[in-house]
């Protein structure tokens, strides 16, 4: 059976920054995200007894052998879960801008987990899919669901209590996310490397761990009560705090560029003038600006006037995994 699944990317409002287990992708803190409607991955999987290894094409092109082996190791986890013995053919199409800071690993592994389990003829709960997807990419655990999603860090060593759950479904609290692209260059420090270096060497990291739980509790309350201002204040504060930990790493590093700072300053200036918006930044130079649908067009116009802005991708709150056979 050939099965196709679609999963959307997400943007973390409370960041996932640090692993306590590198193999199982177990985080040092719980996180919270919004699933985005405009960015997604479609992945088809078909198991076939004639294959002597897994094959993987991305955007109609065969991937490198290194990437194929990485995907095959993930598929081994799916085979363990389903009892499927055969190798499979994987075809994936990314509908995600290929730029620094717009990573498609969340949607990619979430769609792959869902399609592979279904192609093996097995049913899985969303919780089980979240646990599987997490083992390919931590943030993929959140892309299983739509709306506002919390990834619980869990406590067990086997990771069976580390999975995502939906806090508020799509269509309940409508916000706009403007993904502002200022750079398309490959970042010098990959997220995984930057995270590891920060955990191991930054004296600021303990401060992150000591306070991120409070950020999470406060933003969940704001989201449930649809308090946009409080949500915005917390998400911006949390993003700045995460990036501050990288300055204390040894050697120190920073994902921002001068263009990143220009966008951040413009967001703060707009807010002071009465246009309410807030920024968040993942492990890259590009900025996500959170606002209300009513203010979206005006804020987008202001941001486009900046000479450092290459492109803006407007998004709203998106759905979870669905099958599109």
C-alpha positions as CSV (number, residue, x, y, z in Angstrom):
1,X,0.0,0.0,0.0
2,X,1.3,3.4,-0.9
3,X,0.2,6.0,1.6
4,X,0.7,9.8,1.6
5,X,0.6,12.1,4.6
6,X,0.8,15.9,4.9
7,X,2.3,17.6,7.9
8,X,2.9,21.3,8.5
9,X,5.9,23.1,10.0
10,X,5.6,24.9,13.3
11,X,7.2,27.9,15.0
12,X,8.1,27.6,18.7
13,X,6.8,30.3,21.0
14,X,8.5,28.7,24.0
15,X,11.8,27.3,22.6
16,X,13.1,23.8,22.7
17,X,16.8,24.4,23.4
18,X,18.9,21.5,24.7
19,X,18.7,17.7,24.8
20,X,19.1,15.4,27.8
21,X,19.4,12.4,25.5
22,X,21.0,12.9,22.0
23,X,19.9,9.5,20.6
24,X,16.2,9.7,21.6
25,X,15.9,13.4,21.1
26,X,14.7,14.0,24.7
27,X,14.6,17.7,25.6
28,X,15.8,19.5,28.7
29,X,12.7,21.6,28.8
30,X,9.1,21.5,27.6
31,X,8.2,23.8,24.6
32,X,5.2,25.2,22.9
33,X,4.5,26.1,19.2
34,X,2.0,27.2,16.6
35,X,1.5,25.0,13.6
36,X,1.7,27.1,10.3
37,X,-0.8,26.7,7.5
38,X,1.4,27.8,4.5
39,X,4.5,25.6,5.0
40,X,4.1,21.8,4.8
41,X,5.6,18.5,3.5
42,X,3.9,15.8,1.5
43,X,5.4,12.4,1.9
44,X,4.5,9.1,0.3
45,X,5.7,5.7,1.5
46,X,5.4,2.3,-0.1
47,X,7.0,-0.9,1.3
48,X,8.2,-3.3,-1.4
49,X,9.7,-6.8,-1.0
50,X,11.9,-6.3,-4.1
51,X,13.9,-3.5,-2.5
52,X,17.2,-4.3,-0.9
53,X,17.4,-1.0,0.8
54,X,15.2,2.1,1.5
55,X,15.2,4.7,-1.2
56,X,14.4,8.4,-0.7
57,X,13.8,11.3,-3.1
58,X,13.2,14.8,-2.0
59,X,11.6,17.3,-4.4
60,X,12.0,14.6,-7.1
61,X,15.7,14.3,-6.6
62,X,17.6,11.4,-4.9
63,X,19.2,12.5,-1.6
64,X,22.8,12.0,-0.7
65,X,23.8,8.6,0.7
66,X,24.4,10.2,4.1
67,X,20.9,11.6,4.2
68,X,19.4,8.3,2.9
69,X,21.1,6.3,5.7
70,X,19.8,8.9,8.2
71,X,16.2,8.4,6.9
72,X,16.7,4.6,6.8
73,X,17.7,4.5,10.5
74,X,14.6,6.5,11.3
75,X,12.5,4.0,9.3
76,X,14.0,1.2,11.4
77,X,12.2,2.7,14.3
78,X,9.0,2.6,12.3
79,X,9.6,-1.0,11.4
80,X,10.2,-1.9,15.1
81,X,6.9,-0.1,16.0
82,X,4.8,-1.8,13.2
83,X,6.5,-5.2,12.8
84,X,7.0,-4.4,9.1
85,X,10.2,-6.2,7.7
86,X,10.4,-4.8,4.2
87,X,12.3,-1.8,2.9
88,X,10.4,1.1,1.4
89,X,10.3,3.7,-1.2
90,X,9.9,7.3,0.1
91,X,9.0,10.3,-2.0
92,X,8.8,13.7,-0.3
93,X,7.9,17.1,-1.5
94,X,8.7,20.2,0.6
95,X,6.4,23.2,0.3
96,X,8.7,25.2,2.6
97,X,11.1,28.0,1.7
98,X,14.6,26.6,1.6
99,X,16.2,29.3,3.7
100,X,18.0,29.5,7.0
101,X,15.5,29.5,9.8
102,X,12.7,27.9,7.8
103,X,13.7,24.3,8.6
104,X,11.4,21.6,7.2
105,X,12.6,18.8,9.4
106,X,9.6,19.2,11.7
107,X,7.1,18.7,8.9
108,X,9.3,16.2,7.1
109,X,9.7,13.7,9.9
110,X,6.1,14.1,11.1
111,X,4.8,13.4,7.6
112,X,7.2,10.5,7.2
113,X,6.2,8.9,10.5
114,X,2.5,9.1,9.6
115,X,2.8,7.8,6.1
116,X,5.2,5.0,7.0
117,X,3.0,3.7,9.8
118,X,-0.1,3.8,7.6
119,X,1.7,2.1,4.7
120,X,2.7,-0.7,7.0
121,X,-1.0,-1.3,7.6
122,X,-0.8,-0.2,11.2
123,X,-2.9,2.3,13.1
124,X,-1.3,4.6,15.6
125,X,-2.6,7.2,18.0
126,X,-1.4,10.8,17.6
127,X,0.5,10.4,20.8
128,X,2.4,7.4,19.3
129,X,3.1,9.3,16.1
130,X,4.4,12.2,18.1
131,X,6.8,9.9,19.9
132,X,8.0,8.4,16.6
133,X,8.4,11.7,14.8
134,X,10.4,13.1,17.8
135,X,13.1,10.5,17.2
136,X,13.7,12.0,13.7
137,X,13.5,15.7,14.8
138,X,12.5,17.0,18.2
139,X,10.2,19.7,16.8
140,X,8.5,17.1,14.6
141,X,6.7,15.8,17.7
142,X,4.7,19.1,17.6
143,X,3.8,19.0,13.9
144,X,1.5,16.0,14.5
145,X,-1.1,18.5,15.8
146,X,-2.6,21.6,14.5
147,X,-3.2,24.8,16.5
148,X,-1.2,25.6,19.6
149,X,0.9,22.6,20.7
150,X,2.9,21.7,23.8
151,X,5.8,19.2,23.7
152,X,6.1,17.7,27.2
153,X,9.7,17.0,28.0
154,X,8.8,13.9,30.1
155,X,10.9,12.2,32.7
156,X,11.3,8.6,31.6
157,X,14.7,7.4,30.1
158,X,12.9,5.5,27.3
159,X,11.1,8.7,26.2
160,X,7.6,7.2,26.3
161,X,6.3,10.2,28.2
162,X,8.0,12.8,25.9
163,X,5.4,13.7,23.3
164,X,3.2,16.6,22.2
165,X,-0.4,17.5,23.0
166,X,-2.7,20.1,21.6
167,X,-3.4,23.1,23.9
168,X,-5.9,24.9,21.6
169,X,-7.1,23.7,18.2
170,X,-6.8,25.7,14.9
171,X,-9.7,28.1,14.3
172,X,-10.0,29.0,18.0
173,X,-7.5,31.8,18.5
174,X,-6.6,33.4,15.1
175,X,-3.1,35.0,15.0
176,X,-0.9,35.9,12.0
177,X,2.7,34.9,11.7
178,X,4.8,36.9,9.2
179,X,7.9,34.9,8.4
180,X,10.5,37.5,7.5
181,X,13.4,36.3,5.4
182,X,16.6,38.4,5.6
183,X,19.1,35.7,4.6
184,X,19.1,32.5,2.4
185,X,22.7,31.5,3.3
186,X,23.5,28.3,5.1
187,X,24.0,29.1,8.8
188,X,27.6,28.5,10.1
189,X,26.5,26.7,13.2
190,X,23.7,24.1,12.7
191,X,21.0,24.0,15.3
192,X,22.1,20.6,16.7
193,X,25.7,21.7,17.1
194,X,24.7,25.1,18.6
195,X,22.3,23.5,21.1
196,X,25.0,20.9,22.2
197,X,27.7,23.6,22.6
198,X,25.3,25.8,24.7
199,X,24.2,23.0,27.0
200,X,27.8,21.9,27.6
201,X,29.6,25.2,28.0
202,X,27.3,28.2,28.6
203,X,27.1,29.5,32.2
204,X,23.9,31.2,31.2
205,X,22.2,27.9,30.4
206,X,21.2,27.1,33.9
207,X,19.3,30.4,34.0
208,X,17.4,29.2,31.0
209,X,16.4,26.0,32.7
210,X,15.4,27.7,35.9
211,X,12.9,30.1,34.2
212,X,11.6,28.4,31.0
213,X,9.0,26.4,33.0
214,X,7.4,29.6,34.3
215,X,7.4,31.0,30.7
216,X,5.5,27.9,29.5
217,X,2.9,28.0,32.3
218,X,2.3,31.7,31.7
219,X,2.0,31.5,27.9
220,X,-0.4,28.5,28.2
221,X,-2.6,30.6,30.4
222,X,-2.5,33.5,27.9
223,X,-3.3,31.3,25.0
224,X,-6.2,29.5,26.7
225,X,-7.6,32.9,27.6
226,X,-6.8,34.3,24.1
227,X,-4.8,37.2,25.7
228,X,-2.7,38.3,22.6
229,X,-0.7,41.0,24.4
230,X,0.4,38.7,27.2
231,X,1.2,35.9,24.8
232,X,3.3,38.3,22.7
233,X,5.3,39.7,25.6
234,X,6.2,36.2,26.9
235,X,7.2,34.7,23.5
236,X,9.5,37.7,22.7
237,X,11.1,37.5,26.1
238,X,11.6,33.7,25.8
239,X,13.2,34.1,22.4
240,X,15.7,36.7,23.6
241,X,16.6,34.6,26.6
242,X,17.3,31.6,24.5
243,X,19.6,33.5,22.2
244,X,21.4,35.0,25.2
245,X,22.6,31.6,26.2
246,X,24.6,31.3,23.0
247,X,26.7,34.3,23.9
248,X,27.9,32.5,26.9
249,X,28.9,29.4,25.0
250,X,32.6,28.5,24.5
251,X,33.4,29.6,21.9
252,X,30.5,32.0,21.8
253,X,28.2,32.4,18.7
254,X,25.2,34.3,17.6
255,X,22.6,33.4,14.9
256,X,21.5,37.0,14.3
257,X,22.8,39.2,11.6
258,X,22.7,43.0,11.4
259,X,19.5,42.5,9.3
260,X,17.9,40.5,12.1
261,X,18.5,43.4,14.5
262,X,16.9,45.8,12.0
263,X,13.7,43.8,11.8
264,X,13.6,43.4,15.6
265,X,14.0,47.2,16.0
266,X,11.3,47.9,13.5
267,X,8.9,45.5,15.4
268,X,9.6,47.4,18.6
269,X,9.1,50.8,16.9
270,X,5.8,49.7,15.3
271,X,4.6,48.5,18.7
272,X,5.5,51.8,20.3
273,X,3.4,53.5,17.6
274,X,0.4,51.4,18.3
275,X,0.8,48.6,15.8
276,X,0.9,45.6,18.1
277,X,3.3,42.9,17.0
278,X,6.1,40.8,18.6
279,X,9.0,38.8,17.3
280,X,10.5,35.4,17.8
281,X,13.7,33.9,16.2
282,X,14.8,30.3,16.0
283,X,18.3,29.1,15.4
284,X,18.9,31.3,12.4
285,X,18.8,34.9,11.2
286,X,15.3,35.1,10.0
287,X,12.5,36.6,12.1
288,X,8.9,35.6,12.7
289,X,6.6,38.5,13.5
290,X,3.4,37.6,15.5
291,X,0.4,39.9,15.1
292,X,-3.3,39.9,14.7
293,X,-5.0,39.2,11.3
294,X,-6.5,42.8,11.5
295,X,-3.0,44.4,11.6
296,X,-1.2,41.9,9.3
297,X,-1.3,43.8,6.0
298,X,-0.2,47.1,7.6
299,X,2.7,45.5,9.4
300,X,3.7,43.5,6.4
301,X,3.9,46.8,4.4
302,X,6.0,48.4,7.0
303,X,8.4,45.4,7.1
304,X,8.7,45.3,3.3
305,X,10.0,48.9,3.4
306,X,13.1,47.7,5.1
307,X,16.0,47.3,2.7
308,X,17.2,44.1,4.5
309,X,14.0,42.2,3.9
310,X,14.2,39.7,1.0
311,X,10.7,38.1,1.3
312,X,7.8,37.8,3.7
313,X,5.6,34.7,4.0
314,X,2.3,35.4,5.8
315,X,0.9,32.4,7.7
316,X,-2.0,31.6,10.0
317,X,-2.6,28.9,12.5
318,X,-2.5,25.6,10.6
319,X,-3.8,22.0,10.9
320,X,-2.2,18.7,12.1
321,X,-1.4,15.6,10.1
322,X,-3.8,14.4,7.4
323,X,-3.7,11.7,4.8
324,X,-4.1,12.8,1.2
325,X,-4.4,9.6,-0.8
